Amino acid sequence: MSELGAGSTEREAGGASGVFDFSRQAHRVAFDLLATEPIAWLTTVRPDGAPAAVPVWFLWDDGDLVVLSRPTARKVRNLEANPHSLLHLNAVADESPVVVIRGTATLEHDAAAAWLEDGGRDFGGKYARELAELYHWTSAEMAAQFSTVIRIAPASLLAWTAEELQE
């Protein structure tokens, strides 16, 4: 896990340092969790205005959150109609912060294979065990089924720890 302090550069934050306040412990931990947390919850808006949350694999990629999806998935249809989204990380222990990132999504259809080849190799690395052991897929086989790249540009970050709530 990287240790980032108040002096972290925009490059270290992947171009999205505007949403991180590295003087706050919860924001530093949230940034580190983006590299290591395996599951996040993506919330989109259904056509009737109701929220729709689904667990997703994701990658922090140059300041954006990237999710691969089947092109016919409800989340893709929701984002085509309304690009506003939230991505929540799991807060599983007392020391783990609550992390909610609000952003705007863009969709790149039939782009997963090229993205994995071009710069998304870390996605395959992050989920190599799951791909091999659970699904018996290579990254290329996954990209064939989950061919839509959802790229979420963070607009704001809400993060806090139990410790910060007691201050």
Backbone as numpy.savetxt, mean C-alpha at the origin, in Angstrom:
# Nx Ny Nz CAx CAy CAz Cx Cy Cz
14.54 -3.21 9.44 13.69 -2.05 9.44 14.59 -0.81 9.44
14.31 0.13 8.57 15.15 1.33 8.52 14.79 2.27 9.65
15.77 3.00 10.09 15.56 4.00 11.13 15.60 5.36 10.47
14.48 6.03 10.43 14.41 7.35 9.83 14.12 8.38 10.88
14.86 9.44 10.86 14.66 10.50 11.83 14.09 11.74 11.17
14.04 12.83 11.94 13.48 14.08 11.44 14.23 14.60 10.23
15.46 14.17 10.04 16.25 14.64 8.92 16.08 13.83 7.65
15.14 12.91 7.60 14.95 12.07 6.43 14.66 12.92 5.21
15.19 12.49 4.09 15.01 13.24 2.87 13.77 12.78 2.14
13.32 13.59 1.19 12.18 13.22 0.37 12.47 11.95 -0.41
13.72 11.78 -0.87 14.08 10.57 -1.60 13.90 9.33 -0.73
14.33 9.41 0.53 14.18 8.27 1.43 12.71 7.94 1.66
11.86 8.95 1.64 10.44 8.72 1.83 9.75 8.41 0.51
10.54 8.21 -0.53 9.98 7.81 -1.81 9.19 8.90 -2.50
9.52 10.16 -2.26 8.83 11.25 -2.93 7.56 11.69 -2.24
7.15 11.03 -1.17 5.90 11.37 -0.49 6.16 11.86 0.92
7.31 12.52 1.13 7.63 12.94 2.49 6.65 13.96 3.03
5.88 14.59 2.15 4.89 15.56 2.61 3.83 14.97 3.53
3.57 13.68 3.45 2.57 13.07 4.33 3.18 12.53 5.61
4.50 12.43 5.66 5.17 11.91 6.85 5.76 13.04 7.67
5.50 13.01 8.97 6.13 13.92 9.92 7.11 13.07 10.73
8.38 13.05 10.28 9.35 12.15 10.88 9.75 12.55 12.30
9.23 13.66 12.79 9.46 13.99 14.19 8.54 13.18 15.10
7.53 12.53 14.52 6.59 11.71 15.29 6.94 10.24 15.16
7.01 9.56 16.29 7.34 8.13 16.32 6.39 7.32 15.46
5.10 7.58 15.55 4.13 6.79 14.79 4.36 6.93 13.29
4.75 8.09 12.82 5.01 8.29 11.39 6.28 7.57 10.97
7.31 7.57 11.80 8.53 6.84 11.48 8.25 5.33 11.40
7.50 4.83 12.37 7.17 3.40 12.37 6.26 3.07 11.19
5.30 3.94 10.90 4.40 3.71 9.76 5.20 3.60 8.46
6.17 4.49 8.30 7.01 4.45 7.09 7.74 3.11 6.99
8.31 2.65 8.10 9.01 1.37 8.10 8.07 0.21 7.81
6.85 0.27 8.34 5.89 -0.80 8.13 5.47 -0.93 6.66
5.53 0.15 5.92 5.16 0.08 4.50 6.05 -0.90 3.75
7.27 -1.10 4.21 8.19 -2.04 3.55 7.99 -3.48 4.03
7.47 -3.65 5.24 7.46 -5.00 5.83 6.07 -5.59 6.04
5.07 -4.79 6.22 3.72 -5.30 6.51 3.20 -6.05 5.29
2.75 -7.29 5.45 2.33 -8.07 4.28 0.91 -7.76 3.78
0.03 -7.39 4.67 -1.37 -7.19 4.30 -1.81 -5.79 4.70
-2.56 -5.16 3.81 -3.21 -3.89 4.12 -4.67 -4.03 3.72
-5.50 -3.13 4.21 -6.91 -3.10 3.84 -7.13 -1.89 2.94
-7.58 -2.15 1.72 -7.88 -1.10 0.75 -9.37 -0.82 0.81
-9.70 0.44 1.07 -11.11 0.84 1.11 -11.39 1.74 -0.09
-12.41 1.35 -0.84 -12.86 2.13 -1.99 -14.32 2.51 -1.74
-14.90 3.25 -2.68 -16.28 3.71 -2.54 -17.13 3.02 -3.60
-18.15 2.32 -3.15 -19.07 1.64 -4.06 -19.96 2.67 -4.77
-20.61 2.30 -5.86 -21.49 3.24 -6.57 -22.62 3.81 -5.70
-23.05 3.03 -4.70 -24.12 3.52 -3.82 -23.57 4.39 -2.68
-22.26 4.65 -2.69 -21.64 5.50 -1.67 -21.13 4.74 -0.45
-21.41 3.46 -0.38 -20.96 2.66 0.77 -19.47 2.34 0.63
-18.76 2.29 1.75 -17.35 1.90 1.69 -17.23 0.40 1.43
-16.16 0.01 0.75 -15.88 -1.40 0.47 -14.41 -1.64 0.81
-14.15 -2.47 1.81 -12.78 -2.75 2.25 -12.41 -4.19 1.93
-11.20 -4.38 1.39 -10.69 -5.72 1.07 -9.22 -5.80 1.47
-8.78 -6.98 1.93 -7.35 -7.14 2.21 -6.58 -7.27 0.90
-5.40 -6.65 0.86 -4.59 -6.67 -0.36 -3.12 -6.82 -0.01
-2.37 -7.37 -0.96 -0.92 -7.28 -0.93 -0.57 -5.94 -1.55
0.51 -5.33 -1.10 0.85 -4.00 -1.61 2.36 -3.82 -1.56
2.81 -2.80 -2.27 4.22 -2.42 -2.24 4.31 -0.91 -2.19
5.18 -0.39 -1.35 5.53 1.03 -1.33 6.55 1.21 -2.44
6.19 1.95 -3.48 7.01 2.05 -4.68 7.20 3.50 -5.07
8.35 4.04 -4.73 8.72 5.40 -5.13 7.66 6.42 -4.73
7.18 6.31 -3.50 6.23 7.28 -2.98 4.77 6.97 -3.23
4.48 5.89 -3.92 3.10 5.46 -4.16 2.89 4.08 -3.55
1.65 3.79 -3.27 1.25 2.45 -2.84 0.76 1.72 -4.09
1.27 0.52 -4.33 0.90 -0.22 -5.52 0.24 -1.54 -5.11
-0.90 -1.80 -5.73 -1.67 -3.02 -5.52 -1.93 -3.62 -6.90
-1.78 -4.93 -7.01 -2.15 -5.61 -8.25 -3.53 -6.23 -8.07
-4.33 -6.20 -9.13 -5.70 -6.68 -9.01 -6.16 -7.37 -10.29
-7.13 -8.23 -10.11 -7.83 -8.76 -11.28 -8.59 -7.60 -11.90
-8.61 -7.49 -13.21 -9.25 -6.34 -13.85 -10.76 -6.27 -13.63
-11.38 -7.39 -13.29 -12.84 -7.40 -13.09 -13.24 -7.24 -11.62
-12.28 -7.03 -10.75 -12.57 -6.96 -9.31 -13.41 -5.72 -8.98
-14.22 -5.85 -7.95 -15.06 -4.75 -7.48 -14.22 -3.51 -7.16
-13.05 -3.69 -6.55 -12.22 -2.53 -6.19 -11.80 -1.75 -7.43
-11.53 -2.44 -8.53 -11.16 -1.78 -9.78 -12.35 -0.99 -10.32
-13.50 -1.60 -10.34 -14.70 -0.90 -10.83 -15.00 0.31 -9.94
-14.86 0.13 -8.62 -15.09 1.26 -7.71 -14.13 2.41 -8.00
-12.84 2.09 -8.18 -11.84 3.13 -8.41 -11.99 3.77 -9.78
-12.50 3.05 -10.76 -12.77 3.66 -12.06 -13.82 4.76 -11.93
-14.80 4.55 -11.06 -15.86 5.53 -10.86 -15.48 6.62 -9.87
-14.64 6.28 -8.89 -14.26 7.23 -7.84 -12.86 6.85 -7.36
-11.84 7.64 -7.69 -10.45 7.26 -7.40 -10.03 7.45 -5.94
-10.91 7.96 -5.09 -10.54 8.19 -3.69 -10.49 6.86 -2.94
-9.45 6.71 -2.11 -9.27 5.45 -1.40 -8.57 5.67 -0.07
-8.65 4.67 0.77 -7.90 4.60 2.02 -7.17 3.27 2.04
-5.97 3.28 2.58 -5.24 2.05 2.80 -4.88 2.01 4.28
-5.30 0.95 4.96 -5.07 0.78 6.40 -4.10 -0.36 6.61
-3.13 -0.15 7.48 -2.26 -1.24 7.89 -2.85 -1.86 9.15
-2.57 -3.14 9.36 -3.07 -3.81 10.56 -2.34 -3.30 11.79
-3.08 -2.96 12.82 -2.50 -2.62 14.12 -2.74 -3.84 15.01
-1.69 -4.67 15.16 -1.89 -5.96 15.81 -1.36 -6.05 17.23
-0.58 -5.09 17.65 -0.02 -5.15 19.00 -0.02 -3.75 19.60
0.13 -3.69 20.91 0.11 -2.40 21.59 1.14 -1.43 21.03
2.30 -1.93 20.61 3.34 -1.04 20.11 3.19 -0.73 18.63
2.29 -1.39 17.94 2.07 -1.16 16.53 1.13 0.03 16.35
1.49 0.99 15.51 0.62 2.16 15.36 -0.59 1.86 14.48
-1.59 2.68 14.64 -2.70 2.70 13.69 -2.20 3.52 12.50
-2.37 3.01 11.29 -1.87 3.69 10.10 -2.98 3.70 9.05
-3.39 4.89 8.63 -4.39 5.06 7.59 -3.85 6.08 6.59
-3.75 5.68 5.33 -3.26 6.56 4.28 -4.41 6.84 3.32
-4.72 8.13 3.15 -5.75 8.55 2.20 -5.05 8.94 0.92
-5.62 8.51 -0.22 -4.98 8.84 -1.48 -5.92 8.79 -2.66
-5.35 9.05 -3.81 -6.08 9.01 -5.07 -5.42 7.96 -5.95
-6.25 7.09 -6.50 -5.75 5.96 -7.28 -5.80 6.24 -8.78
-4.80 5.72 -9.46 -4.85 5.64 -10.92 -4.74 4.17 -11.28
-5.36 3.80 -12.37 -5.37 2.40 -12.82 -4.59 2.26 -14.11
-3.80 1.21 -14.16 -3.04 0.88 -15.36 -3.42 -0.55 -15.74
-4.29 -0.67 -16.73 -4.77 -1.99 -17.14 -3.70 -2.72 -17.95
-3.66 -4.03 -17.80 -2.70 -4.89 -18.51 -1.26 -4.42 -18.33
-0.94 -3.93 -17.13 0.38 -3.35 -16.89 1.20 -4.09 -15.85
0.63 -5.09 -15.19 1.33 -5.74 -14.07 2.62 -6.42 -14.51
2.60 -7.14 -15.62 3.81 -7.85 -16.06 4.93 -6.86 -16.34
4.63 -5.78 -17.05 5.66 -4.77 -17.35 6.14 -4.09 -16.08
5.23 -3.79 -15.16 5.62 -3.15 -13.90 6.53 -4.07 -13.09
6.19 -5.36 -13.01 7.03 -6.30 -12.26 8.42 -6.40 -12.89
8.50 -6.36 -14.21 9.79 -6.43 -14.91 10.58 -5.15 -14.71
9.89 -4.03 -14.78 10.55 -2.72 -14.80 11.03 -2.24 -13.44
10.23 -2.39 -12.42 10.65 -1.88 -11.12 9.92 -2.52 -9.97
8.95 -3.33 -10.27 8.17 -3.96 -9.23 8.70 -5.29 -8.75
9.98 -5.55 -9.07 10.57 -6.83 -8.65 10.49 -7.01 -7.14
10.50 -5.91 -6.39 10.41 -6.02 -4.94 9.08 -6.63 -4.51
8.04 -6.44 -5.33 6.74 -7.04 -5.02 6.87 -8.56 -5.05
7.47 -9.08 -6.10 7.69 -10.52 -6.19 8.55 -11.03 -5.07
9.55 -10.24 -4.68 10.41 -10.62 -3.56 9.67 -10.60 -2.23
8.86 -9.58 -2.02 8.12 -9.44 -0.76 7.15 -10.62 -0.57
6.58 -11.08 -1.66 5.56 -12.14 -1.57 6.00 -13.45 -2.20
7.30 -13.66 -2.37 7.81 -14.86 -3.02 7.34 -16.13 -2.33
7.42 -16.17 -1.00 7.02 -17.37 -0.27 5.54 -17.66 -0.49
4.69 -16.63 -0.35 3.26 -16.82 -0.53 2.93 -17.27 -1.95
3.57 -16.64 -2.93 3.32 -17.02 -4.32 3.68 -18.48 -4.56
4.82 -18.91 -4.04 5.30 -20.27 -4.28 4.54 -21.30 -3.45
4.42 -21.05 -2.14 3.87 -22.07 -1.25 2.34 -22.11 -1.25
1.69 -20.97 -1.28 0.23 -20.95 -1.20 -0.44 -21.12 -2.55
0.13 -20.47 -3.56 -0.54 -20.44 -4.86 0.20 -21.23 -5.95
1.45 -21.58 -5.70 2.27 -22.28 -6.69 2.38 -21.47 -7.98
2.54 -20.15 -7.81 2.65 -19.23 -8.94 4.04 -18.61 -8.97
4.46 -18.24 -10.17 5.58 -17.35 -10.33 5.01 -15.93 -10.36
5.87 -14.94 -10.31 5.40 -13.55 -10.42 4.69 -13.34 -11.76
5.20 -13.95 -12.81 4.59 -13.80 -14.14 3.18 -14.41 -14.17
3.01 -15.56 -13.52 1.68 -16.18 -13.48 0.71 -15.32 -12.68
1.18 -14.72 -11.61 0.31 -13.83 -10.85 -0.06 -12.61 -11.69
0.92 -12.03 -12.37 0.67 -10.83 -13.18 -0.33 -11.10 -14.30
-0.37 -12.33 -14.79 -1.33 -12.66 -15.84 -2.76 -12.59 -15.32
-2.97 -12.98 -14.08 -4.31 -12.94 -13.50 -4.63 -11.60 -12.85
-3.64 -11.01 -12.19 -3.80 -9.74 -11.50 -3.10 -8.67 -12.34
-3.66 -8.41 -13.50 -2.97 -7.61 -14.52 -3.16 -6.10 -14.37
-4.08 -5.66 -13.52 -4.30 -4.23 -13.32 -3.43 -3.72 -12.18
-2.68 -2.66 -12.46 -1.87 -2.00 -11.45 -2.69 -0.85 -10.89
-2.91 -0.88 -9.58 -3.56 0.23 -8.88 -2.44 1.00 -8.19
-2.27 2.25 -8.57 -1.22 3.10 -7.98 -1.91 4.20 -7.20
-1.66 4.22 -5.88 -2.30 5.19 -5.00 -1.28 6.24 -4.58
-1.55 7.48 -4.93 -0.70 8.61 -4.53 -1.21 9.11 -3.17
-0.39 8.99 -2.12 -0.83 9.42 -0.79 -1.11 10.92 -0.74
-2.22 11.27 -0.11 -2.57 12.68 0.11 -2.41 13.04 1.58
-2.68 12.07 2.46 -2.53 12.33 3.89 -2.29 11.03 4.63
-1.70 11.17 5.81 -1.40 10.03 6.67 -1.97 10.30 8.05
-2.70 9.36 8.56 -3.19 9.40 9.93 -2.53 8.23 10.64
-1.68 8.53 11.62 -0.97 7.47 12.34 -0.78 7.89 13.78
-1.01 6.93 14.69 -0.76 7.20 16.09 -0.49 5.90 16.82
0.19 6.03 17.93 0.46 4.89 18.80 -0.34 5.07 20.09
-0.47 4.00 20.84 -1.15 4.08 22.14 -0.40 5.05 23.04
0.92 5.06 22.93 1.75 5.95 23.72 1.41 7.42 23.42
1.24 7.76 22.14 0.91 9.14 21.77 -0.47 9.56 22.27
-1.38 8.60 22.34 -2.72 8.92 22.83 -2.71 9.27 24.31
-1.72 8.75 25.03 -1.63 9.00 26.48 -0.91 10.30 26.81
-0.29 10.94 25.81 0.44 12.19 26.05 -0.49 13.34 26.29
